[in-house]
């Protein structure tokens, strides 16, 4: 399938956008166009500077990507300029450090690249295509419920008084991002427990191969599974 690539303008910190660049509204318009393009995209590629590390602005963009429900691929540019002692370290540990700083999209795959040397550049489109496929993936109801039951067997949700949370069954109701509706015995018990929701998201993402996309989980109260 053909790709439509949108190369957006860089989004700088507000403090660095001087009055001169704001007089004709050019930079403000560029930022708005970039954000609009992101909201319309299936996959957003978040480009980081390996030397500069993760900035506050990078974190805010990651938040927007997650909030808008976009698939995400993190590109770490200037990989070749990192000190050799850093490159000699475990690459997995380096990536985990990036994920820890970009918590809103900690699920996103990370691809080290160098625009100068060409490292990793040939892998960008295939990686983006894989994220796009995950973003639009439909999971069978049978597979979904097997994954849900496995997650519940490992970790149950309960409240004071001993009431146990039960998931009767689940179904996928949307894609881009994958959205799942779970029928439960107590909607409030589940919806107020953000920690358990994150646990379910991690388990479903891992078990169903949805590493590059946010997941939405909705709850509906049901009596006796009806």
Steps between C-alpha positions, in 0.01 A plus 500: 500500500624855425616730777414864545786666688459842660825670601393746768688806616701464820304599810715717725448602858286810537790687663705448183233632268591868501277799434654545156391158381152562640435832323371338184369192678723272291639290785165482678338381176776242450445356846122484449546327164738248659252420776216470249706257290574292809130477589417376149784247480481129566862497618697786654878481489650677799858601412742542790853637505727230645745759630239729657295219652130525583380858548189633672363580155556140388301384802214738419489377141494142627202592716318643198572191290352276769202729566415509128529122479770494234740214437855605584851423380788667686800589283824580683706707254875574521562156647848507347593806707450334836823441693648159425477394863122554484471302178696216660237473771196278467278661234195357672587688820538822300156452345346421838637832624319680218177313572523595868518868401219473244244321718194599289641298207720253688346229283634650176783323312831689483717511189855645520585690180753739353395733221871571439625141462177336390487263798151360546346720231400207279302349789278802571219430254476129586494584872232765441297253291512246784379762750224601257387139468483465879311830525228368272503137612179313575523227764252214506264489797623152591866610507416813696313308769777244535745787558264666751454181698872436508557853631231453766651169608828677575357810666147569625349833596328535837381769737459537873236269634628217285292561188680352202496654158380268226526534123227296333627551148647759267464607139687735269289800402744713300843528340753784460554463789383150597214552745355224717173493694502280809176390667563495875309450825594843642591780259609739775733244651688468171481858371637651822799266509751659259774261607295198398405664172869552418564136592228382259633727226851359540377142496273546198768690311755225564271201444338636183809655341394865525837647595480815288152627579309640795212288626164622627306295756136580575279341765129421505326363805315178443296280733597138483681546171188611313 
